């Protein structure tokens, strides 16, 4: 195993040389109280510059990313993103401005924000929105606060949010921390939201429904128009989780399905490399009746100038320090302009085509949980394999690493036993998909012939299988001799 940077360290090595300072030295003990000073050596590594460069370059080579190989994480849209959008986001006029500059000095970025809000409103079928949320979950939280403000303005006390059992975990979490009571709705045998189950939970206390469409099984909720009608007739609102938006981009809009609030994950659908927890952007778009409650400041235009508008009496207030994750927003706008209407539509067509191709190719190797036409992703179930050979989905995922590909999402959604959730995205070629199918075929053959091999996987990665429970409960995050 490679040495840690602390183990490479040799006393006395220095990787820099600073010029002599003309500022007199000061005794730090006279500035800070003793309790704030370190009582022992911090053990910083001492290295030559070349040692540092080689260490981190070698670490980087061990990383796996979408620029290295196939990354079929279901529900996470780990796709290749055009590098030109990286260049655009680093333009000096975007990268070197400050959020506290006067509006007259930042007309360019304000114009970009205003125009991307116009574009996203058109793409989603909504009236207007905010770019402030830093992630999808942040957008959900904002959406739930908008629900609260809307009902408060109407003088109604509504407490219940309906959430399908196949939903992303952030949906019930966002609703709960916003003060709502969560009611889980069971999916039908077809993997879709049950109309009958929705009907059972209608009433004067209903605030609304949070749902992803297509859902986390990759299936389009074909009854959504009827469900929306039921929710609205009961006085509730509909929230659209946009995590799976690349499946319907340019084909159908949440607004046309009668949703009232939608968040988009710009870092998934609109060209920011996604992974490792960020960077993110989760703009929220709303129908006209919810516009008065949007966060401040709004990006507005009047008399030929763009400005930050704080004069919104019914606003829920600020929901972030400034105006959103600007670099992600710039990438998204560049992507939208580059792709155009036809290009964005083609994105969803290819994402759906690739997913259905893989679904059919893999269905004779590992069963599909709900084997019908899917959208951008689908879910396999490894339960028959585990029952027959004692090999779990986790074992299969670990073995994939030996073949040089990243495993898909596993054990989600929770309603599928031994789940493997696969999303090829629109950016992968048929050759890549065929190679993935070949690997799955090889692993299934190994399971039948030598299951113990799979239990020991991965065999040829830099680090073998870790104790994941111990790593989660007792992490060691520092080096100490």
Phi, psi and omega in degrees: 000143179296151180283150172288160181297332178290330182281338177284334186305139174230132183303131176097349180283139181225137181255013182206166173216118182265147176294156178298136182272139177272356180273128181300143178288153183231141177286111184298334180293341180271351182262315184251144176296154187301323183293344179266354182265146178296139181263354180214165180299135180284351175060041175293140180292145179247116190218155167285158179303317183296328177296317180296313181300312182294322181299308185284331174295317179294322175297317180299326179292338179277343181291148173247133179213174184292340175282350181260319182192186184293137188221072192275048181292113176295140179073358183245352173049059180273080184251160172293139178239137183304133183289340179299329180288332173295317180298316182298318183293341180263006176306142183304322182292341175261319188282334188251014176271165183239139183295344180263006177294150175300145184303327183292343180265356182231039181298328182297310182288328176294320177297317179299316180295318179298316184286328177288328174296320175299315182295314181293326176296318178292316182297325183263348182079029181250176183270313183195177183192194179227146179258006189289324185301142185264000181192171178299315180297323176296320177297319177300316179301315178299317179301317180293325176293327175293319174305310182303312182296321181298312182288327177296319179295332178273354181076025182249138177254099180245136193239343190254135173243126178273133181224125178297153179290350179262006189290159168299142184298336180290338181299301178296328179295315181296318180293321182295312182289348176270359175100010180264158173267134184264132174241115181280132180253126181286142174281155176280179180295343178269002180084003182256161178296130183278124177298320181297322179292324177295316181300326181294340187246018176276146180170177183293345179266002182283122175269325178164190182233134171252130183204150172255135179218111006294155184281184185288352172274357182083014184254138179281129179285090188291344180263016189297325180294318178293320179296318179299320179297318180296316181297315182292322178296333177275000178091006182268178179240162178242133178248131181253115173281115187272017182299331183255026189293335180296346179282339185235006184305121179080358182254311178211148185248144176306322179298324179287339174274002176078029171282151181260329181223140178219140167247149176243146173261093181300330182283354175254303188276327193242044159080040163241127177307128191244136177152159178069018176093005179165183355285159184226164174204126183233064182304148181245129177244146186223160170287167188302324184291344180256355180303319181299345185257359182301154181298156170260152356277151172273148174273113187236166181223129180202139178053040176078009181228148175265143181208166178265117187260116178258356185273071179230089190305324184265006184302149174286355178096194180283144176234002171206165185299320182229244195232023177104175180276092191300318182299320178292320180296318179296315178302317182297319181293319177298320180296314181297316180294321181291316185284318184070178183302310183294322180294318179295322178295321181294330177305308183292324179299317181286324177298317180289320178298312181299318182294316181290328175298311179296319180303314180290320182292328184265347188296337178270001180252312175227129185300144174274132185299315178229094192273077175221172180308126181253180174258250188273346184211168177208166185235125173267157174239122179272010183300314178300324178292317179294318180296324185273324189236356180074014180261123183272168174299322177300319178300316180298317180298318179296322180293328178302326180299326179293336180267004173083019175236155178278137179294158173285177172299136179237154179060029173210138001288158188292342182281355177250119179291137179052050188285141166237114186255113192245130176226108182282343186063176183275351191264001182263144180277166177298325179297319178295317180295319179295321178296319177298315178299320178298318179296314178299319177299318179297318181294318178298320177297318178297322179302317183287328185266326185208072184299333181297328177301318182290324179298331183271349184295152001279151185255334187234024175269162181304326177233133179285186184298131181264162171279094189291328178294314179294321180298325180282322185270333184223062183290142175252108189250010178215156178265132178214126179289000000 
